[in-house]
Amino acid sequence: MALLSFTVKRSGFFISLAFGESNTERRVVNIMKKRRNNPVILCFALLLVTFCAVAFRTNPKESGADTKQGQSKNSEENNNLNNHLDTDKKTDSQNNQPKIESSETPNQKDSADSLLSAVKDAVQKEENLNFLKQIALGTPDFSNPQDMDDVFWENYLFYTYSNSGNYETVSRYIKQYGHEHDCTKISSKEVDETTLQIFGTSFSEYIKALTPTRRTQNLIEYEDGFYYIDHSGYDAPDYILDFVKATIENEMVKVTVNERLSYEETPCSQINLYLLPAENEKGFLLARKKEILWAPPILPLYGSWTVTDYIIPAGVYVLSTDEINSYIGTSLQYGADYFQSADGNFSVPMYNRELVGWQDFSNLFGKHTLKNAGILSKNIDSYNLDVPGDAPFGCFVYLYDSHHGLVFYEGVLFRISLQTKPLPTADTWQSAYLDIIRDLPSFLVDSDPDNYRLKDYYNPNNNLVYLGIHDFDGDGVPEFLAGDTSSMAVFTFADGQAKKLYDLFYPESVWCIDGVSFKGNSISLGCSGSGGTAWVNFGFLDNQYLLGLYSEISNSAVMINGKESTLEELNKIYTTDYEKREETEHKDRLRLINQDNVWILRFPSGQEVIVNQDFDYSLIQW
């Protein structure tokens, strides 16, 4: 009707231009035709509409993680896009972005910061620092509660309570070993209270595996409300923890401490404790612990070692009990190119050294072996001596610190200690000191990480030594001073046996004796370097022996008899002033020579004296 009406109202000229008569007729006819709908297509369309309607109505809400991930991805894409836009467009885009307000109000944020600051101040108090140091040594690494499995808690119990003087020690029959072992006895109440203070939850709530119904592992038993921790054969390393700093990081307080062995200045690891504010006695809880092992110095194998004990790891061993016990007391001497044991003397063309990780060692010998040997989570120096033929006892050595190690032989691990050879017994001090001279390396502490010690003491061409006697305490028996280029020892004689009073060396990674001076009742050793001098001063003053240490090189604290002191007090033992030291008596090294099993002492003057029972000790009187 619209077309017809339009056609009637227009002139023929416009009609012909707009439609044409044949075209108008055709269009009108087509409009009048009725089209039938295809029922198949109609059903399909209805199904499709229904499906889409249901699907869109049940679209799930995005999770927080997905939302953040999507926001992060969108933000990254927007940033990439904005890099290609001009400044005006970036400004417009930023202005059009909706403002996102933080859910945390300024007052809440200030309150949280205040709590963290309070924790930071609290941890630096002396009583809390001691508490944190105990946590650092006893708690294994963890990042979240999922890390606290059976192994975590077994290690926590062992390293927190074993070999501690604060708890009762009892002798307890261990069925696995068939005899009694020394065990630390600790109540479950004590354990619960401690873990509640450290972690915020009692021990019994954390773990269900350690129950009264069964043995938890080879080293821990539970009975009648008490845990029994087997610490026999375990000599806890003497660690010192030095507080470094406390900082606020990621809404936690991070406390950093350095861990080092008592006889070493260089830290072996850094421990980070992450604390959260809490309404308990300390004001904080431990949320995470992470220990970072520092690259350890190479532990020197050179020197004299003695077999003191043994550990039988899980596995097969071929030695009988009598054979194992026969190795106790065996002396092992390791030189730069030789090895001496009960089986004889051997040349060693190569020491094959490898750094073995704690986990690798644990896989080889079992985790309980590590605990029995006193090894904590650190790297271990492994030495394999390249000796021709069958490897004798002492060729496979694992050192876990500079004074203790293990020898693996025929399936058994033998514990070895440095400088533990029994000092000589004799009727007189002259005879006892004579035995020391003849086997001096066996009685000197091994402090030679850079191989300053001459490589073969028994080589006639390389055996410069310091020897001297002086009655420091005035009791009529002179003390004996003996040393080489790396260390010196002070001996005395009482009750028919020689006794070592002190090892004179500076416990650092680099140390050698550059000079020895003597004055009055004191002696001083110096080790000079580009950064200054490290001093070791020894004397007998005010009715007591005093050992003073000070290093200009490392700018460390002055230590006298193991306690922090002052340079003024150190100079009372022996002056570190170079001008005043010129007034003192400098001691020269002597040459000790073995010719045809005869010991000869050669003085700088060229005089030679045989070291035998008739040796004149006045020649080395200081």
C-alpha positions as CSV (number, residue, x, y, z in Angstrom):
1,M,0.0,0.0,0.0
2,A,2.9,2.4,0.7
3,L,4.4,1.7,-2.7
4,L,1.1,2.2,-4.5
5,S,0.3,5.4,-2.6
6,F,3.7,6.8,-3.3
7,T,3.3,5.9,-7.0
8,V,0.0,7.7,-7.4
9,K,1.2,10.9,-5.8
10,R,4.2,11.3,-8.1
11,S,4.5,12.3,-11.8
12,G,5.4,9.9,-14.4
13,F,8.8,11.4,-14.7
14,F,9.7,10.7,-11.1
15,I,8.0,7.4,-11.1
16,S,10.0,6.2,-14.0
17,L,13.2,7.3,-12.2
18,A,12.3,5.9,-8.9
19,F,11.0,2.5,-9.9
20,G,9.9,1.9,-13.4
21,E,6.6,0.3,-14.1
22,S,7.8,-3.3,-14.3
23,N,9.9,-3.1,-11.2
24,T,7.0,-1.7,-9.1
25,E,4.7,-4.4,-10.2
26,R,7.3,-7.1,-9.4
27,R,7.9,-5.7,-5.9
28,V,4.3,-5.5,-5.0
29,V,3.7,-9.1,-6.2
30,N,6.6,-10.4,-4.1
31,I,5.3,-8.6,-1.0
32,M,1.9,-10.2,-1.4
33,K,3.4,-13.7,-1.5
34,K,3.2,-15.5,2.0
35,R,6.4,-17.4,3.0
36,R,6.1,-20.5,5.1
37,N,8.6,-20.9,8.0
38,N,10.9,-24.1,8.0
39,P,10.0,-25.9,11.3
40,V,13.5,-27.5,11.6
41,I,15.2,-24.1,11.4
42,L,12.7,-22.7,13.9
43,C,13.4,-25.4,16.4
44,F,17.1,-25.0,16.1
45,A,16.8,-21.3,16.6
46,L,14.7,-21.7,19.7
47,L,17.2,-24.2,21.2
48,L,20.1,-21.9,20.5
49,V,18.4,-19.0,22.2
50,T,17.5,-21.1,25.2
51,F,21.1,-22.4,25.6
52,C,22.7,-19.0,25.4
53,A,20.2,-17.6,28.0
54,V,21.0,-20.3,30.5
55,A,24.7,-20.1,29.9
56,F,25.0,-16.4,30.4
57,R,22.8,-16.5,33.5
58,T,25.2,-19.0,35.2
59,N,28.4,-17.2,34.5
60,P,30.7,-17.9,37.6
61,K,32.2,-15.1,39.6
62,E,35.9,-14.7,39.2
63,S,38.1,-16.0,42.0
64,G,40.4,-13.6,43.8
65,A,43.5,-15.2,42.3
66,D,42.0,-15.2,38.8
67,T,40.9,-11.6,39.2
68,K,44.3,-10.4,40.3
69,Q,45.9,-12.4,37.5
70,G,43.5,-10.9,35.0
71,Q,44.0,-7.4,36.4
72,S,47.8,-7.9,36.3
73,K,47.6,-9.1,32.7
74,N,45.2,-6.3,31.7
75,S,47.5,-3.8,33.4
76,E,50.5,-5.1,31.6
77,E,48.6,-5.0,28.2
78,N,47.4,-1.4,29.0
79,N,50.9,-0.4,29.9
80,N,52.2,-1.8,26.6
81,L,49.5,0.0,24.7
82,N,50.0,3.3,26.5
83,N,53.7,3.2,25.5
84,H,52.5,3.8,21.9
85,L,50.1,6.6,22.7
86,D,51.0,10.3,22.8
87,T,51.0,12.2,26.1
88,D,47.5,13.7,25.7
89,K,45.9,10.4,25.0
90,K,47.7,8.8,28.1
91,T,46.5,11.6,30.2
92,D,42.9,11.2,29.0
93,S,43.1,7.5,29.6
94,Q,44.4,8.0,33.1
95,N,41.7,10.5,33.9
96,N,39.0,8.2,32.7
97,Q,40.3,5.3,35.0
98,P,38.1,4.6,38.1
99,K,39.8,5.3,41.4
100,I,40.4,2.2,43.5
101,E,40.3,2.9,47.2
102,S,42.3,0.6,49.7
103,S,40.2,-1.4,52.1
104,E,42.6,-0.6,54.8
105,T,41.9,2.8,56.4
106,P,44.8,5.1,57.3
107,N,44.2,4.4,61.0
108,Q,44.4,0.7,60.5
109,K,47.6,1.0,58.5
110,D,49.2,3.3,61.2
111,S,48.2,0.7,63.9
112,A,49.8,-2.1,61.9
113,D,53.0,-0.1,61.4
114,S,53.0,0.7,65.1
115,L,52.8,-3.0,66.0
116,L,55.6,-3.9,63.7
117,S,57.8,-1.1,65.1
118,A,57.1,-2.4,68.6
119,V,58.2,-5.9,67.6
120,K,61.3,-4.5,66.0
121,D,62.2,-2.7,69.2
122,A,61.3,-5.7,71.4
123,V,63.5,-8.3,69.6
124,Q,66.6,-6.2,70.2
125,K,66.3,-6.5,73.9
126,E,68.9,-8.8,75.4
127,E,66.4,-11.4,76.8
128,N,64.6,-11.6,73.5
129,L,67.8,-11.9,71.5
130,N,68.8,-14.9,73.6
131,F,65.4,-16.4,72.9
132,L,65.7,-15.8,69.2
133,K,69.2,-17.4,69.1
134,Q,67.8,-20.5,70.7
135,I,65.0,-20.5,68.0
136,A,67.6,-20.0,65.3
137,L,69.6,-23.1,66.3
138,G,66.7,-25.4,67.1
139,T,64.2,-24.6,64.4
140,P,64.6,-26.1,60.9
141,D,63.9,-24.0,57.9
142,F,60.2,-23.5,57.0
143,S,58.0,-21.1,55.0
144,N,54.5,-22.1,55.9
145,P,52.7,-24.7,58.1
146,Q,52.7,-27.2,55.3
147,D,56.5,-27.5,55.7
148,M,56.0,-28.7,59.3
149,D,55.9,-32.5,58.7
150,D,57.1,-35.3,60.9
151,V,60.7,-34.8,59.8
152,F,60.5,-31.1,60.7
153,W,59.3,-31.8,64.2
154,E,61.8,-34.6,64.8
155,N,64.6,-32.3,63.9
156,Y,63.1,-29.5,66.0
157,L,63.0,-31.7,69.1
158,F,66.5,-33.1,68.6
159,Y,68.3,-29.8,67.9
160,T,66.3,-27.9,70.5
161,Y,66.8,-30.2,73.5
162,S,69.6,-32.8,72.8
163,N,72.8,-32.3,74.6
164,S,71.5,-29.4,76.6
165,G,72.6,-28.7,80.1
166,N,69.2,-27.2,81.0
167,Y,67.4,-30.5,81.0
168,E,67.7,-33.9,82.8
169,T,69.8,-36.6,81.2
170,V,69.0,-40.2,81.9
171,S,70.4,-43.6,80.8
172,R,67.8,-45.5,78.8
173,Y,67.8,-48.9,77.2
174,I,67.5,-48.6,73.4
175,K,66.2,-51.8,72.0
176,Q,67.5,-51.1,68.5
177,Y,71.1,-50.9,69.8
178,G,70.8,-53.5,72.5
179,H,72.2,-51.4,75.3
180,E,71.7,-48.2,77.2
181,H,72.2,-44.7,75.8
182,D,72.3,-41.3,77.3
183,C,69.0,-39.5,76.6
184,T,67.6,-36.0,77.3
185,K,64.3,-36.3,79.2
186,I,61.9,-33.5,78.5
187,S,58.2,-33.3,79.4
188,S,55.5,-32.9,76.8
189,K,54.2,-30.0,78.8
190,E,57.5,-28.2,78.4
191,V,57.5,-28.9,74.7
192,D,53.9,-27.7,74.3
193,E,54.6,-24.5,76.1
194,T,57.7,-23.7,74.1
195,T,56.1,-24.4,70.7
196,L,53.1,-22.3,71.8
197,Q,55.5,-19.4,72.6
198,I,57.4,-19.8,69.3
199,F,54.7,-20.8,66.8
200,G,51.4,-19.9,68.5
201,T,50.1,-23.5,68.7
202,S,51.1,-26.2,71.1
203,F,53.2,-29.1,69.9
204,S,50.5,-31.7,70.4
205,E,48.1,-29.7,68.2
206,Y,50.7,-29.3,65.4
207,I,51.5,-33.0,64.9
208,K,49.7,-36.2,65.5
209,A,52.5,-38.6,64.4
210,L,54.5,-38.3,67.6
211,T,52.1,-40.3,69.8
212,P,52.6,-42.4,72.9
213,T,51.8,-45.5,70.9
214,R,55.0,-45.9,68.9
215,R,58.6,-44.9,68.6
216,T,58.8,-41.7,66.5
217,Q,62.2,-42.4,65.0
218,N,65.6,-43.8,65.9
219,L,66.4,-40.9,68.2
220,I,63.2,-40.0,70.0
221,E,60.8,-42.0,72.2
222,Y,57.6,-40.9,74.0
223,E,56.4,-42.5,77.3
224,D,54.2,-41.4,80.1
225,G,54.2,-37.7,79.2
226,F,57.9,-37.4,78.5
227,Y,60.1,-37.4,75.3
228,Y,63.4,-39.2,75.5
229,I,65.9,-37.9,73.0
230,D,69.0,-40.1,72.3
231,H,72.0,-37.8,72.3
232,S,74.7,-40.4,72.8
233,G,77.6,-39.9,70.4
234,Y,76.4,-36.4,69.6
235,D,78.7,-33.5,70.4
236,A,76.8,-30.3,69.5
237,P,79.0,-27.9,67.5
238,D,79.8,-24.8,69.6
239,Y,78.0,-22.2,67.5
240,I,78.0,-18.5,68.2
241,L,75.2,-16.3,66.9
242,D,75.8,-12.6,66.3
243,F,72.8,-10.3,65.9
244,V,73.1,-8.2,62.7
245,K,69.9,-6.2,62.4
246,A,66.1,-6.1,62.6
247,T,64.1,-4.6,59.7
248,I,60.4,-4.4,58.7
249,E,59.8,-6.3,55.4
250,N,56.6,-7.4,53.8
251,E,54.5,-6.7,56.9
252,M,56.8,-8.8,59.0
253,V,59.8,-8.1,61.2
254,K,62.9,-9.7,59.7
255,V,65.7,-10.5,62.2
256,T,69.1,-11.3,60.7
257,V,71.8,-13.2,62.7
258,N,75.1,-14.6,61.6
259,E,76.1,-18.1,62.7
260,R,79.8,-19.1,63.2
261,L,81.8,-21.7,65.0
262,S,83.3,-20.5,68.3
263,Y,86.9,-21.0,67.1
264,E,86.3,-19.3,63.7
265,E,85.7,-15.6,63.0
266,T,84.1,-16.0,59.5
267,P,80.3,-16.8,59.7
268,C,79.3,-20.1,58.1
269,S,75.7,-19.0,57.5
270,Q,73.1,-16.2,57.8
271,I,69.8,-16.9,59.5
272,N,66.7,-14.8,58.8
273,L,63.7,-15.1,61.2
274,Y,60.4,-13.6,60.1
275,L,58.2,-12.5,63.0
276,L,54.6,-11.4,63.3
277,P,53.1,-9.3,66.2
278,A,51.2,-11.5,68.7
279,E,49.5,-11.1,72.1
280,N,51.8,-13.3,74.0
281,E,54.7,-12.9,76.5
282,K,57.3,-12.0,73.8
283,G,54.9,-10.0,71.7
284,F,55.7,-11.9,68.5
285,L,55.5,-15.3,66.8
286,L,57.8,-17.0,64.3
287,A,56.2,-17.2,60.9
288,R,59.1,-18.3,58.8
289,K,62.8,-19.2,59.0
290,K,65.4,-19.2,56.2
291,E,69.1,-20.1,56.6
292,I,71.5,-19.0,53.8
293,L,74.7,-21.0,53.8
294,W,77.8,-19.0,52.9
295,A,80.6,-20.5,50.9
296,P,82.7,-22.3,53.5
297,P,86.5,-22.1,53.5
298,I,88.3,-25.2,52.4
299,L,88.9,-27.3,55.5
300,P,92.5,-28.4,55.7
301,L,93.2,-32.1,56.0
302,Y,96.9,-31.7,56.7
303,G,98.0,-32.6,60.2
304,S,97.7,-35.3,62.8
305,W,94.3,-36.9,63.6
306,T,93.3,-39.5,66.0
307,V,90.4,-42.0,65.8
308,T,88.1,-41.5,68.8
309,D,84.9,-43.3,68.2
310,Y,82.7,-44.9,65.5
311,I,79.2,-44.8,64.0
312,I,77.6,-47.7,62.1
313,P,75.3,-46.3,59.5
314,A,72.4,-48.2,58.0
315,G,73.7,-50.8,55.6
316,V,76.2,-53.6,55.3
317,Y,79.6,-53.5,57.1
318,V,82.2,-56.2,57.1
319,L,84.3,-55.5,60.2
320,S,83.8,-57.4,63.4
321,T,83.3,-55.7,66.7
322,D,86.9,-56.5,67.7
323,E,88.2,-55.1,64.4
324,I,86.2,-51.9,64.8
325,N,87.5,-51.4,68.3
326,S,91.1,-52.0,67.3
327,Y,91.0,-48.8,65.2
328,I,90.2,-46.6,68.2
329,G,93.2,-44.6,69.0
330,T,94.8,-45.0,65.6
331,S,96.9,-42.0,64.5
332,L,96.5,-40.6,61.0
333,Q,99.1,-38.2,59.6
334,Y,98.2,-36.3,56.4
335,G,100.9,-34.3,54.6
336,A,100.9,-32.5,51.3
337,D,102.2,-35.5,49.4
338,Y,102.3,-38.3,51.9
339,F,99.9,-40.3,54.3
340,Q,100.9,-42.2,57.4
341,S,98.6,-44.7,59.1
342,A,98.8,-47.9,61.1
343,D,99.1,-49.7,57.7
344,G,102.3,-47.8,56.9
345,N,103.5,-44.8,55.0
346,F,102.1,-44.0,51.5
347,S,102.9,-41.4,48.9
348,V,99.9,-39.4,47.8
349,P,100.2,-37.9,44.3
350,M,96.7,-36.4,44.6
351,Y,94.1,-35.4,47.2
352,N,90.7,-35.5,45.4
353,R,88.5,-33.0,47.2
354,E,84.8,-32.6,46.7
355,L,82.2,-30.4,48.5
356,V,79.4,-32.7,49.6
357,G,76.0,-31.2,50.5
358,W,74.2,-32.1,53.7
359,Q,71.4,-33.8,51.7
360,D,73.9,-35.9,49.6
361,F,75.7,-37.0,52.7
362,S,72.4,-37.9,54.3
363,N,71.4,-40.0,51.3
364,L,74.7,-41.9,51.5
365,F,74.7,-42.7,55.2
366,G,71.2,-41.8,56.6
367,K,69.9,-38.7,58.4
368,H,70.4,-40.2,61.8
369,T,74.1,-40.6,61.1
370,L,74.4,-36.8,60.6
371,K,72.9,-36.3,64.1
372,N,75.1,-38.8,65.7
373,A,78.2,-37.3,64.1
374,G,77.3,-33.8,65.2
375,I,76.7,-32.5,61.6
376,L,74.2,-29.8,61.1
377,S,72.8,-28.4,57.8
378,K,76.0,-27.4,56.1
379,N,78.4,-28.5,53.4
380,I,81.0,-31.2,54.1
381,D,84.6,-31.4,52.7
382,S,85.2,-34.9,51.3
383,Y,88.7,-36.1,50.6
384,N,89.6,-39.2,48.6
385,L,93.3,-40.0,48.7
386,D,94.7,-41.2,45.4
387,V,96.9,-44.0,46.9
388,P,98.2,-46.7,44.6
389,G,96.8,-50.2,45.2
390,D,94.2,-51.1,47.7
391,A,93.0,-48.1,49.8
392,P,94.2,-48.4,53.4
393,F,92.3,-47.2,56.5
394,G,92.1,-43.4,56.4
395,C,91.8,-42.8,52.6
396,F,88.1,-41.6,52.6
397,V,87.7,-38.6,54.9
398,Y,84.7,-36.3,55.5
399,L,85.5,-33.1,57.4
400,Y,82.5,-31.2,58.9
401,D,84.6,-28.6,60.7
402,S,88.3,-27.8,61.0
403,H,88.7,-30.1,64.1
404,H,86.4,-33.0,63.5
405,G,85.7,-35.5,60.7
406,L,84.8,-39.0,59.7
407,V,86.7,-41.8,58.0
408,F,84.7,-44.3,56.0
409,Y,86.2,-47.8,55.9
410,E,84.5,-51.2,55.2
411,G,81.0,-49.8,55.8
412,V,81.8,-48.1,59.1
413,L,82.2,-44.4,59.8
414,F,85.0,-43.7,62.3
415,R,85.1,-40.3,64.1
416,I,88.4,-38.5,64.0
417,S,89.5,-35.5,66.0
418,L,92.5,-33.2,65.3
419,Q,95.3,-33.0,67.9
420,T,93.9,-35.5,70.3
421,K,97.0,-37.7,70.5
422,P,97.7,-38.3,74.2
423,L,100.5,-36.1,75.6
424,P,103.5,-38.1,76.7
425,T,103.9,-39.4,80.2
426,A,107.3,-39.4,81.8
427,D,109.2,-39.3,85.1
428,T,110.5,-35.8,84.5
429,W,109.5,-32.7,82.5
430,Q,112.7,-33.0,80.5
431,S,111.7,-36.5,79.1
432,A,108.1,-35.4,78.4
433,Y,109.2,-32.3,76.5
434,L,111.7,-34.4,74.6
435,D,108.9,-36.6,73.3
436,I,107.0,-33.5,72.2
437,I,110.0,-32.2,70.2
438,R,110.4,-35.5,68.4
439,D,106.7,-35.6,67.3
440,L,105.9,-31.9,67.3
441,P,103.2,-31.8,64.5
442,S,101.0,-34.2,66.4
443,F,100.7,-31.7,69.2
444,L,100.2,-28.5,67.3
445,V,96.7,-27.2,66.4
446,D,96.1,-27.3,62.6
447,S,95.7,-23.7,61.6
448,D,97.1,-23.7,58.1
449,P,94.3,-23.1,55.5
450,D,96.7,-21.5,53.0
451,N,99.4,-24.1,53.4
452,Y,102.0,-21.9,55.1
453,R,103.0,-24.9,57.2
454,L,106.0,-26.5,55.5
455,K,104.6,-29.5,53.7
456,D,106.7,-32.3,55.3
457,Y,107.9,-31.9,58.8
458,Y,110.1,-34.9,58.5
459,N,112.0,-33.6,55.5
460,P,115.5,-32.5,56.8
461,N,115.3,-29.5,54.5
462,N,112.0,-28.1,55.7
463,N,111.6,-28.1,59.5
464,L,111.9,-24.6,61.0
465,V,110.6,-24.5,64.5
466,Y,110.3,-22.3,67.6
467,L,111.5,-23.9,70.8
468,G,111.8,-22.4,74.3
469,I,111.2,-23.0,78.0
470,H,110.3,-20.4,80.7
471,D,108.7,-20.7,84.1
472,F,105.8,-18.4,83.7
473,D,104.0,-19.2,87.0
474,G,107.1,-19.6,89.1
475,D,106.3,-23.1,90.4
476,G,109.8,-24.5,89.6
477,V,108.6,-26.4,86.5
478,P,109.2,-24.4,83.3
479,E,106.5,-24.2,80.6
480,F,107.5,-25.4,77.2
481,L,106.9,-23.3,74.1
482,A,107.0,-25.1,70.7
483,G,105.7,-24.1,67.3
484,D,106.3,-23.7,63.6
485,T,105.3,-21.3,60.9
486,S,101.6,-21.7,61.6
487,S,101.0,-22.1,65.3
488,M,102.6,-22.4,68.7
489,A,101.6,-24.3,71.8
490,V,102.3,-23.8,75.5
491,F,102.8,-27.0,77.6
492,T,103.4,-27.7,81.2
493,F,104.2,-30.8,83.3
494,A,102.3,-32.2,86.3
495,D,101.4,-35.6,87.8
496,G,103.8,-37.4,85.5
497,Q,102.3,-36.1,82.2
498,A,102.7,-33.3,79.9
499,K,99.7,-31.0,79.5
500,K,98.8,-28.4,76.9
501,L,97.9,-25.0,78.3
502,Y,97.1,-23.0,75.2
503,D,97.3,-23.1,71.4
504,L,98.7,-19.7,70.2
505,F,97.2,-18.8,66.9
506,Y,94.6,-16.4,65.6
507,P,91.4,-18.2,64.5
508,E,91.0,-16.7,61.1
509,S,91.2,-18.0,57.6
510,V,94.7,-16.6,57.0
511,W,97.3,-16.9,59.7
512,C,101.1,-17.5,59.9
513,I,103.7,-16.5,62.5
514,D,105.8,-13.6,61.1
515,G,107.6,-13.0,64.4
516,V,107.9,-13.9,68.0
517,S,108.9,-11.5,70.8
518,F,109.5,-12.2,74.5
519,K,109.7,-9.9,77.4
520,G,109.5,-10.5,81.2
521,N,106.7,-13.0,81.7
522,S,104.9,-12.6,78.3
523,I,105.2,-13.6,74.7
524,S,103.7,-12.1,71.6
525,L,103.1,-13.6,68.1
526,G,102.4,-11.4,65.1
527,C,101.0,-12.0,61.7
528,S,101.4,-9.0,59.4
529,G,99.5,-8.1,56.3
530,S,98.6,-5.2,54.1
531,G,95.8,-4.2,56.4
532,G,97.7,-4.4,59.6
533,T,98.8,-7.1,62.1
534,A,96.9,-9.8,64.0
535,W,98.3,-10.2,67.5
536,V,98.4,-13.2,69.9
537,N,99.6,-12.3,73.3
538,F,100.2,-14.8,76.1
539,G,101.5,-14.3,79.6
540,F,101.1,-15.0,83.3
541,L,99.9,-11.9,85.2
542,D,98.1,-11.4,88.5
543,N,98.4,-15.1,89.3
544,Q,96.6,-16.3,86.1
545,Y,97.4,-17.2,82.5
546,L,96.1,-14.7,80.0
547,L,95.6,-15.2,76.2
548,G,94.8,-12.0,74.3
549,L,93.7,-11.8,70.7
550,Y,93.4,-8.7,68.5
551,S,93.4,-8.2,64.7
552,E,94.0,-4.8,63.1
553,I,93.3,-6.5,59.8
554,S,89.7,-7.5,60.5
555,N,89.1,-4.7,63.0
556,S,87.7,-7.3,65.4
557,A,87.1,-6.9,69.1
558,V,89.9,-7.5,71.6
559,M,89.4,-10.8,73.3
560,I,91.1,-11.9,76.5
561,N,90.5,-15.5,77.7
562,G,87.5,-15.6,75.5
563,K,85.8,-12.5,76.8
564,E,85.6,-9.1,75.0
565,S,88.1,-6.6,76.4
566,T,90.0,-3.4,75.5
567,L,93.3,-2.7,73.7
568,E,94.5,-1.1,76.9
569,E,94.1,-4.4,78.8
570,L,95.7,-6.4,75.9
571,N,98.8,-4.1,76.1
572,K,99.2,-5.0,79.7
573,I,100.0,-8.5,78.6
574,Y,102.3,-7.4,75.8
575,T,102.4,-4.2,73.9
576,T,101.2,-3.9,70.3
577,D,103.1,-0.6,69.9
578,Y,105.9,-1.1,67.4
579,E,108.3,1.4,69.0
580,K,108.0,-0.2,72.4
581,R,108.3,-3.7,70.8
582,E,111.8,-2.8,69.6
583,E,112.9,-3.0,73.2
584,T,111.8,-6.6,73.5
585,E,113.7,-9.8,72.7
586,H,113.0,-11.3,69.3
587,K,113.2,-15.1,69.0
588,D,114.6,-16.8,66.0
589,R,113.4,-20.1,64.4
590,L,115.7,-23.1,64.8
591,R,116.2,-25.9,62.3
592,L,115.3,-29.4,63.5
593,I,116.9,-32.1,61.4
594,N,116.5,-35.9,61.4
595,Q,119.5,-37.6,60.1
596,D,119.6,-41.4,60.3
597,N,116.8,-41.4,63.0
598,V,118.9,-38.9,65.1
599,W,117.3,-35.5,65.8
600,I,119.7,-32.6,65.5
601,L,118.9,-29.0,66.5
602,R,120.7,-26.4,64.5
603,F,120.9,-22.8,65.8
604,P,121.2,-19.7,63.7
605,S,124.8,-19.4,64.8
606,G,125.5,-22.8,63.1
607,Q,125.8,-24.7,66.4
608,E,124.3,-28.2,66.3
609,V,123.1,-30.2,69.3
610,I,121.8,-33.7,69.4
611,V,118.3,-33.9,70.9
612,N,118.5,-36.8,73.3
613,Q,118.2,-37.6,77.0
614,D,121.3,-35.4,77.6
615,F,119.9,-32.4,75.8
616,D,120.8,-29.2,77.6
617,Y,117.5,-27.2,77.9
618,S,119.3,-24.1,79.0
619,L,120.1,-23.6,75.3
620,I,116.5,-22.8,74.7
621,Q,115.8,-20.9,77.9
622,W,113.7,-17.8,77.3
